Amino acid sequence: MTAITAWPIDVVAPPRLGRSFRWLLASTIVNNAGDGVAVSAGPLLVASQTREPFLVSLALLMEYLPVLLFGVIGGVAADRFDRRRMVVGMNLARSFVLAVLVATVVTGAVNIALILATLFVLGTSETFADSASSTLVPSLVAREDLGIANARMQGAFVVLNQLVGPPIGAFLFVVGMAVPFAANAAAFALGAVLVSRVVTSTRAASGEGKGVRSEIAEGFRWLLAHPPMRTLALTILTFNVTFGAAWSVLVLYAGERLGMNAVGFGLLTTAVAVGGVVGTVAYGSLERRFALGNIMRVGLLIETGTHLSLALTTSPAVALATMVVFGAHASVWATTSTVVRQRAVPDELMGRVGGVYRVAIIGGLVIGTPIGGLLASTFGITAPFWFGFFGSALLVAILWRQFLHIAHDDAQPAGAEA
């Protein structure tokens, strides 16, 4: 009976990954469950206070801005301080901020200015929490297990943040405006307790006698001098420009091009999450059979093909199938790029280099989003997808050979220079 009861846990987090990784994964699951609820409840709360498009758009900006402002600084903090305690502190801070928001909703004191300020503070706390939590996995599992460990972390995000959480959040918002945010606050508090059980090896903090600017410069110098990691950062930035351009008009594309209503648009995003689950489940098998560089190469081709398929089709069924494939690619790509980075970057620079990658992701989206809107307004709703296709195809041609070097990183020790 005991073996049967333990079996699902062993499948999700094999015993070889260790007890501390299980605590970290449990914290990630709880946090993503809370965040997933807020994914739909947050915009609903904003819409309940204002219908002014500019103010509504500021809500999205409040999510992007903290990463751009504090992404690299959060990485410095993760390299300087105890990473586990940093995650605990940021989770507790988010729980407190959400509790204050709940109080204002219950008392009727909530307003759009307060919501926007709350979103900015939450985004800032998340930036620092992610800077620290993303560096914990390499210190908890063996190098050869980084793939499966990161796949499980990615799976928690896809299933709970993108697939299960949002519809639950919308339902809870209907039950009571404050309910989903109270659930989110409780999730962060529990997540803090769970991650506090993680045991990491003692490490010397970096930055003694150095200023923040000096530490940031050190991280950038390492990245610029490391061709494989420099290529990966450039790839992430540029592909997020093309992605941001296409996805910025997805809701309009669904209606105008595919003839889908609001439910249909929801199915498109659900299809991405379903594909993400498939990619997460298949990752271990893919990693055993193929080199990481080749997995990433195929991923770039899939993303390029996604833009072409959506630019050409008028069929909802084809679009949904395309989204499932894209979702599988996105999950596999996110896991692979994280593993490549964790195997190549020295531990003392993990936070700062990771911060640069987070800025590249959001920076690419910020650049690409207005490009997509402008192209759609000028040339029609499929123009952003054609831009995504030709831009991605050009990038694949330029970067294709460089990914041979990414594969070579698999065999390098973590602190090796390229």
PyMOL commands that set and color helices and strands:
alter all, ss='L'
color gray80, all
select helices_A, chain A and resi 2-12+15-17+19-49+53-80+83-107+112-133+137-140+143-175+179-195+212-224+227-247+250-256+262-289+292-312+316-344+347-379+383-399+403-411
alter helices_A, ss='H'
color red, helices_A
deselect
rebuild
show_as cartoon
